Amino acid sequence: MHKFTVTITEEIAADTAEEAALLMYQGLAQRPPLSYSVADEANTTTALTLDRERADEFASVDHTADPGNW
């Protein structure tokens, strides 16, 4: 299995960095972002915008059931 670094960039108005992080965490559950930057092990970066319908379908499947994920 490969390792990827996924980065989300979002501007959040807050009084402190800690508050901004908490607001980001809270927002992830309510409205997941659809734009990401993904870097692989060779530091090749790709900008991705997910299709909401496909992302929701993927999230609804229990991927832990695949023995390859154990």
C-alpha atoms as a printed R data frame, in Angstrom:
   type eleno elety resid chain resno       x      y      z
1  ATOM     1    CA   MET     A     1   0.000  0.000  0.000
2  ATOM     2    CA   HIS     A     2   1.294  3.467 -0.876
3  ATOM     3    CA   LYS     A     3   1.340  6.502  1.406
4  ATOM     4    CA   PHE     A     4  -0.120  9.843  0.398
5  ATOM     5    CA   THR     A     5  -0.213 13.248  2.052
6  ATOM     6    CA   VAL     A     6  -3.595 14.921  1.625
7  ATOM     7    CA   THR     A     7  -3.812 18.668  2.204
8  ATOM     8    CA   ILE     A     8  -6.958 20.721  2.615
9  ATOM     9    CA   THR     A     9  -6.684 24.481  2.253
10 ATOM    10    CA   GLU     A    10  -9.536 26.532  3.581
11 ATOM    11    CA   GLU     A    11  -9.680 30.083  4.878
12 ATOM    12    CA   ILE     A    12 -11.266 30.282  8.321
13 ATOM    13    CA   ALA     A    13 -11.873 33.450 10.312
14 ATOM    14    CA   ALA     A    14 -10.838 32.923 13.939
15 ATOM    15    CA   ASP     A    15  -9.093 34.704 16.815
16 ATOM    16    CA   THR     A    16  -6.401 32.038 17.289
17 ATOM    17    CA   ALA     A    17  -4.815 29.160 15.374
18 ATOM    18    CA   GLU     A    18  -6.332 26.725 17.857
19 ATOM    19    CA   GLU     A    19  -9.812 28.142 17.257
20 ATOM    20    CA   ALA     A    20  -9.293 27.896 13.493
21 ATOM    21    CA   ALA     A    21  -8.270 24.239 13.844
22 ATOM    22    CA   LEU     A    22 -11.318 23.487 15.980
23 ATOM    23    CA   LEU     A    23 -13.620 25.227 13.492
24 ATOM    24    CA   MET     A    24 -12.027 23.229 10.665
25 ATOM    25    CA   TYR     A    25 -12.570 19.987 12.586
26 ATOM    26    CA   GLN     A    26 -16.186 20.932 13.263
27 ATOM    27    CA   GLY     A    27 -16.708 21.835  9.605
28 ATOM    28    CA   LEU     A    28 -15.365 18.514  8.324
29 ATOM    29    CA   ALA     A    29 -18.347 16.683  9.788
30 ATOM    30    CA   GLN     A    30 -20.876 19.184  8.471
31 ATOM    31    CA   ARG     A    31 -19.547 19.922  4.984
32 ATOM    32    CA   PRO     A    32 -16.533 17.942  3.862
33 ATOM    33    CA   PRO     A    33 -14.326 19.879  1.447
34 ATOM    34    CA   LEU     A    34 -14.149 18.675 -2.121
35 ATOM    35    CA   SER     A    35 -10.857 20.239 -3.209
36 ATOM    36    CA   TYR     A    36  -7.622 18.586 -2.119
37 ATOM    37    CA   SER     A    37  -3.928 18.548 -2.860
38 ATOM    38    CA   VAL     A    38  -2.452 15.029 -2.791
39 ATOM    39    CA   ALA     A    39   1.277 14.241 -2.730
40 ATOM    40    CA   ASP     A    40   2.654 10.733 -3.182
41 ATOM    41    CA   GLU     A    41   5.838  9.176 -1.800
42 ATOM    42    CA   ALA     A    42   7.898 10.801 -4.579
43 ATOM    43    CA   ASN     A    43   6.411 14.229 -3.692
44 ATOM    44    CA   THR     A    44   4.470 14.381 -6.942
45 ATOM    45    CA   THR     A    45   1.516 16.645 -6.160
46 ATOM    46    CA   THR     A    46  -1.892 16.456 -7.800
47 ATOM    47    CA   ALA     A    47  -4.801 18.852 -7.291
48 ATOM    48    CA   LEU     A    48  -8.123 17.017 -7.060
49 ATOM    49    CA   THR     A    49 -11.729 18.107 -6.914
50 ATOM    50    CA   LEU     A    50 -13.985 15.250 -5.887
51 ATOM    51    CA   ASP     A    51 -17.418 14.589 -7.302
52 ATOM    52    CA   ARG     A    52 -19.730 14.827 -4.271
53 ATOM    53    CA   GLU     A    53 -21.930 11.902 -5.371
54 ATOM    54    CA   ARG     A    54 -18.978  9.561 -6.017
55 ATOM    55    CA   ALA     A    55 -17.286 10.638 -2.768
56 ATOM    56    CA   ASP     A    56 -20.444  9.931 -0.741
57 ATOM    57    CA   GLU     A    57 -20.835  6.540 -2.427
58 ATOM    58    CA   PHE     A    58 -17.210  5.646 -1.654
59 ATOM    59    CA   ALA     A    59 -17.595  6.765  1.965
60 ATOM    60    CA   SER     A    60 -20.688  4.591  2.426
61 ATOM    61    CA   VAL     A    61 -18.783  1.370  1.661
62 ATOM    62    CA   ASP     A    62 -16.998 -0.384  4.524
63 ATOM    63    CA   HIS     A    63 -13.482 -0.597  3.075
64 ATOM    64    CA   THR     A    64 -12.177 -2.271  6.229
65 ATOM    65    CA   ALA     A    65 -13.933 -5.462  5.140
66 ATOM    66    CA   ASP     A    66 -11.209 -6.025  2.512
67 ATOM    67    CA   PRO     A    67  -8.591 -8.390  4.027
68 ATOM    68    CA   GLY     A    68  -5.947 -6.405  2.139
69 ATOM    69    CA   ASN     A    69  -6.624 -3.529  4.566
70 ATOM    70    CA   TRP     A    70  -5.845 -5.620  7.661
